[in-house]
């Protein structure tokens, strides 16, 4: 049974469909990928702040540079899985768990 839609409201999913196409289309998949990278950068930044670390301090703990940490946090850089794992483990003392959405 379908819910009736309030004509004055647009769901976020409908907005994405309108702006980027439906799931599975190239433009929507590109947007989804970018959004996941953005969320990852925000997560790293929040963890860093929770631990009271500057970007420089986190970079030193992980063997990378402040510029690289900044680029990750600002979604300006792709990050290798091995680097992400090192940041999570050495920078925050945590373990990375991945899941796949089917």
N, C-alpha and C positions, 0 to 999 in steps of 0.2 A: 504494500500500500504506500503510495507516494504522499509525502507531506505537501500541503499547499504552501506556496511561497508567498510571503508578504511582498507585494509589488514595490514597496519602498526600500527593501533590504536586498543586498546582494551578498551571497556567501563569499568567503575568501576563495574557496575552490572555484566558484563561478567567475570571480574576478580574474583568477589565474588563467582559467580556460579562455576568457575573452582577450586578455593581454598577451598570453604566450602560447595559446593553443591547448588542446587536451593532452592529458598524460599520454606519453608514447610518441608524440610528435617531436621532431628535432628541436624546435625552438623551446618547447616546454622542458625537455630533458636538459637542455643547456641551462635554462633558468634554475631547475632543480639542483643541478650540479653546483652552480654558483652559490645557491642558497646554503647548501651543505658546507661549502668552504667557508662562507660567512659565519655560520653557526660554530664551526670549529675554531675560528679565530676568536670569537666572543668567549667560547669556553676556555681557551688558553688564557685569555686576558683576565677572566674572572678568577680562575685558579691562581694565577700569578698574584693578583691583588689579595685574595684570601690568605695567601702565604706571606704577604707583606714583602714581596720581591719587586724590585725594579726590573725593567727589561734587561738591563746590563747584568744584574745579579743572576737572573734566570739563564741568560745566555752563557755566563761563565760556568754555572753548574752543569750545563748541558754540552759544553764544548762547541758553542756556535757564537754568532755575533748578535749584538743588540739590534742591528739593522735587520737581520733575518727574523728575529722575534717580532719586531715591529711590523715587518711585511706580512707575517702570518696573521697577527692580530688585526691588521687592516685589510685583510683579504687581497693582498697584492702579490702573493707568492703561492705557487703550488708547493705542497709539502710532501716529502717522501715519507712513506710509512715508517721506515727505520728511524728517521729523524723525529717523527711524532712520538714513536714509542720511547725514544731516548728522553725527549722533553718530559713526557708523563712520568717515566720511571725515575730519572735522575733529578729532574727539576722539582717534582712534586711527591716523589715516593709512592706513586700509585702504579697500577697496571692498566693497560688499555685493553678493553674488551670490544670486539667488533661483532656486528650482527648484519645479516643480509636480509633485505626485504624482498620477498618474492611476489 
